[in-house]
Amino acid sequence: MTKQILVVMSSESQLPMQDGKTHATGFYLNEFGVPAHKLVQEGYSLTIATPRGNRPALDAGSDTKDLFKNEDEYEQIKAFVNETLSGPIAKLADVTGHLDQFDAVFLPGGHAPMIDLMSDADLGTVLRHFHEKAQPTALICHAPVALLAAQQDAAAYQQTLQGGQTPTASSFIYSGYKATVFSTPEEKDAEQGFEAPMQYYPEDALSAAGMTLHNGAKW
């Protein structure tokens, strides 16, 4: 039987910033396309799911050959992503009842997981399932912030962060785990080109919940 990978992506495309501003975002082309293409090449079947069952938005800043080995790889991956996302997109709630059919779950990066995934109750169900089964849970760049969905009242945790305060996690299954994520120093550099400062940073959000972040030097 073909092994199946559940790929969870955000439904959103506008990241709330300070001062009521927003920043256009989505998934990063290379962070989804390169690993997804490799998985398909190795014989895995992908099921794409978002909270609303809509096609995920591409972060326009990632649509560049500069993030790939060469122009040929860029063209190949972009074509693969367009074809893949033109197919069925599942509603996340609809896959939570049959998670046993999947062998792993994968979340690509981009700022979008900070908008909806980190407080999504259905994603919390997904993460707890793979955690209990000791099956692979893979997250790239900004996506580890979505692990915060696997706690009691993730929505309140996110609201506290957005209010500029330090929250307290409750029943967080990844407390004490080690991870890497797009770092706060990198985020402060990146946001210089944004419309306003960010409301919070993924590294700080995960640290506050009890995870140990191991990031290298900036960039």
Backbone torsions as a table, in degrees:
resi	resn	phi	psi	omega
1	MET	NA	144.1	176.8
2	THR	-69.0	130.2	176.2
3	LYS	-75.0	144.7	-174.5
4	GLN	-116.7	137.2	177.2
5	ILE	-113.3	129.8	173.0
6	LEU	-88.9	120.9	178.1
7	VAL	-107.9	114.4	-178.8
8	VAL	-102.5	126.5	-178.1
9	MET	-131.7	159.0	-177.2
10	SER	-73.0	151.0	172.9
11	SER	-89.6	-9.0	-168.3
12	GLU	-103.5	164.7	-178.0
13	SER	-141.0	2.7	-179.9
14	GLN	-129.5	109.8	-179.4
15	LEU	-83.5	121.8	176.6
16	PRO	-65.1	135.6	178.4
17	MET	-118.4	-179.9	175.0
18	GLN	-68.0	161.7	177.5
19	ASP	63.2	23.9	177.0
20	GLY	73.9	9.3	179.8
21	LYS	-82.5	167.1	173.5
22	THR	-135.0	160.3	179.0
23	HIS	-130.1	125.9	-179.8
24	ALA	-66.0	131.1	-177.0
25	THR	-148.9	-164.5	-177.7
26	GLY	159.4	-154.8	177.4
27	PHE	-89.1	153.4	177.1
28	TYR	-86.4	131.0	-173.9
29	LEU	-55.5	-48.2	-177.3
30	ASN	-72.8	-31.9	-175.7
31	GLU	-73.3	-24.9	170.8
32	PHE	-93.1	-50.9	-169.7
33	GLY	-64.5	-44.2	-175.4
34	VAL	-66.4	-53.5	178.7
35	PRO	-66.5	-37.6	179.8
36	ALA	-63.5	-42.2	178.7
37	HIS	-62.9	-41.0	179.1
38	LYS	-64.5	-41.8	178.9
39	LEU	-61.5	-43.3	178.6
40	VAL	-64.0	-41.9	177.5
41	GLN	-59.3	-33.2	-178.5
42	GLU	-86.1	5.3	173.8
43	GLY	97.4	7.9	178.2
44	TYR	-84.9	150.5	175.0
45	SER	-104.3	136.0	-177.1
46	LEU	-105.6	135.7	168.0
47	THR	-114.0	117.5	179.9
48	ILE	-92.2	129.8	179.2
49	ALA	-134.9	141.6	173.7
50	THR	-131.0	160.2	-179.1
51	PRO	-55.6	-38.2	-178.6
52	ARG	-99.3	-3.2	-178.0
53	GLY	75.6	18.9	179.8
54	ASN	-97.6	164.3	176.5
55	ARG	-70.0	128.2	-179.4
56	PRO	-67.0	148.2	-178.6
57	ALA	-85.4	144.3	176.1
58	LEU	-89.2	133.4	171.6
59	ASP	-71.3	116.2	-175.0
60	ALA	-59.3	-28.3	-179.7
61	GLY	-67.9	-16.2	-180.0
62	SER	-94.3	-5.8	-177.0
63	ASP	-86.6	69.7	-177.5
64	THR	-149.4	143.1	178.9
65	LYS	-67.6	-16.0	-178.3
66	ASP	-64.3	-19.4	-179.4
67	LEU	-95.3	10.2	-179.4
68	PHE	-125.0	168.3	-179.0
69	LYS	-61.1	-39.6	-178.8
70	ASN	-163.0	177.9	-176.8
71	GLU	-67.3	-32.9	179.3
72	ASP	-63.4	-43.4	178.5
73	GLU	-64.8	-41.7	178.2
74	TYR	-56.9	-48.4	-178.7
75	GLU	-64.8	-40.5	-179.7
76	GLN	-63.8	-47.6	-177.7
77	ILE	-68.9	-39.2	179.6
78	LYS	-63.2	-42.2	178.0
79	ALA	-63.3	-42.1	178.4
80	PHE	-61.2	-45.3	-178.9
81	VAL	-64.5	-44.5	178.9
82	ASN	-60.4	-42.2	179.1
83	GLU	-66.6	-44.8	-177.9
84	THR	-62.8	-43.9	-176.4
85	LEU	-82.5	-4.6	172.8
86	SER	-83.5	-11.8	178.1
87	GLY	-85.3	-167.8	-178.0
88	PRO	-62.4	137.6	172.9
89	ILE	-117.6	119.8	-177.5
90	ALA	-81.1	152.4	170.2
91	LYS	-82.6	129.6	-172.5
92	LEU	-54.0	-41.1	-179.5
93	ALA	-60.7	-29.4	-176.9
94	ASP	-76.7	-16.8	180.0
95	VAL	-97.0	-10.9	-175.5
96	THR	-67.5	-20.3	-178.9
97	GLY	-84.5	-9.5	-179.8
98	HIS	-138.1	49.7	-178.3
99	LEU	-71.5	-18.3	-179.4
100	ASP	-64.8	-15.8	-179.5
101	GLN	-78.4	-11.0	-176.6
102	PHE	-101.4	147.7	-179.3
103	ASP	-99.4	-15.4	-179.2
104	ALA	-165.8	164.0	174.0
105	VAL	-127.1	140.0	-175.7
106	PHE	-133.7	132.0	176.2
107	LEU	-123.9	115.4	175.9
108	PRO	-77.1	169.8	-174.6
109	GLY	-93.1	-156.1	-163.5
110	GLY	102.1	161.0	-178.9
111	HIS	-71.6	-15.3	-171.2
112	ALA	-56.3	-37.2	178.5
113	PRO	-58.1	-21.7	178.6
114	MET	-70.3	-18.7	-175.1
115	ILE	-82.8	-54.3	-173.0
116	ASP	-121.7	-36.4	-170.8
117	LEU	-67.3	-36.2	-174.5
118	MET	-68.5	-11.9	178.3
119	SER	-123.5	13.9	-175.0
120	ASP	-84.9	120.6	-176.8
121	ALA	-64.2	-35.3	179.5
122	ASP	-67.8	-38.1	175.7
123	LEU	-64.6	-36.7	175.4
124	GLY	-57.2	-42.0	176.9
125	THR	-61.8	-43.7	179.2
126	VAL	-61.1	-49.8	-177.0
127	LEU	-62.7	-41.2	179.2
128	ARG	-64.4	-37.0	178.7
129	HIS	-61.1	-51.7	-177.5
130	PHE	-68.3	-30.8	176.7
131	HIS	-65.7	-46.8	-179.0
132	GLU	-66.2	-33.5	-179.8
133	LYS	-84.5	-5.2	-176.5
134	ALA	54.8	43.1	177.0
135	GLN	-103.9	155.1	-174.4
136	PRO	-57.1	133.1	174.4
137	THR	-126.5	107.8	-171.8
138	ALA	-112.9	131.8	-177.3
139	LEU	-140.6	137.4	-174.5
140	ILE	-117.3	134.7	167.9
141	CYS	63.3	-103.9	178.1
142	HIS	-81.9	-18.9	-171.1
143	ALA	-59.8	-28.6	178.7
144	PRO	-55.7	-21.8	177.6
145	VAL	-59.9	-25.1	179.7
146	ALA	-69.1	-16.9	176.0
147	LEU	-59.1	-23.1	-178.6
148	LEU	-65.6	-12.5	175.7
149	ALA	-67.1	-21.0	-176.7
150	ALA	-88.9	56.0	176.5
151	GLN	-148.2	169.0	176.8
152	GLN	-76.3	127.0	178.8
153	ASP	58.7	58.2	177.6
154	ALA	-62.8	-30.4	-179.3
155	ALA	-64.1	-41.0	178.7
156	ALA	-66.7	-37.3	177.7
157	TYR	-60.8	-45.4	179.6
158	GLN	-64.8	-42.0	-179.4
159	GLN	-62.5	-37.0	177.8
160	THR	-64.6	-42.9	176.3
161	LEU	-60.0	-46.3	-178.1
162	GLN	-64.3	-24.2	178.4
163	GLY	-85.3	2.0	177.3
164	GLY	84.0	14.0	-179.7
165	GLN	-110.6	165.5	177.6
166	THR	-93.3	118.2	-176.6
167	PRO	-85.6	171.4	174.1
168	THR	-119.8	124.7	180.0
169	ALA	-78.3	153.4	178.7
170	SER	-130.2	125.7	178.5
171	SER	54.3	45.0	-178.9
172	PHE	-85.3	114.5	-171.8
173	ILE	-69.8	-15.5	-179.6
174	TYR	-102.7	9.6	176.7
175	SER	-60.2	130.4	-177.7
176	GLY	91.0	-9.2	178.3
177	TYR	-77.5	155.6	176.8
178	LYS	-101.1	142.7	-179.5
179	ALA	-155.3	166.7	166.7
180	THR	-118.6	156.4	179.4
181	VAL	-158.4	162.0	174.4
182	PHE	-54.2	120.3	-166.1
183	SER	-78.7	161.0	178.3
184	THR	-62.6	-43.7	175.8
185	PRO	-59.7	-38.7	177.6
186	GLU	-66.2	-40.0	-179.6
187	GLU	-63.8	-40.2	-179.9
188	LYS	-66.9	-32.1	173.2
189	ASP	-67.4	-47.9	-175.6
190	ALA	-63.3	-37.9	-174.3
191	GLU	-73.7	-5.0	175.1
192	GLN	-62.7	-24.8	177.5
193	GLY	-96.2	6.9	-179.6
194	PHE	-90.8	172.7	-177.7
195	GLU	-74.2	-22.0	-179.3
196	ALA	-166.9	168.1	175.6
197	PRO	-63.4	154.8	177.2
198	MET	-73.7	159.4	-179.8
199	GLN	-76.5	-29.7	178.4
200	TYR	-165.8	171.9	-177.5
201	TYR	-121.0	140.7	-177.0
202	PRO	-56.0	-41.5	-178.8
203	GLU	-59.9	-44.4	-179.6
204	ASP	-68.1	-37.7	-179.4
205	ALA	-64.4	-40.8	179.9
206	LEU	-73.8	-38.2	177.9
207	SER	-62.4	-41.9	-179.4
208	ALA	-63.2	-26.5	-179.4
209	ALA	-86.1	-3.4	175.6
210	GLY	106.1	5.5	175.8
211	MET	-84.0	153.3	176.0
212	THR	-102.8	117.9	-176.8
213	LEU	-96.5	127.5	175.8
214	HIS	-116.9	99.1	178.5
215	ASN	-114.3	147.0	177.6
216	GLY	-79.4	-166.8	175.6
217	ALA	-61.0	156.6	-176.5
218	LYS	-55.2	130.9	-178.2
219	TRP	62.8	NA	NA
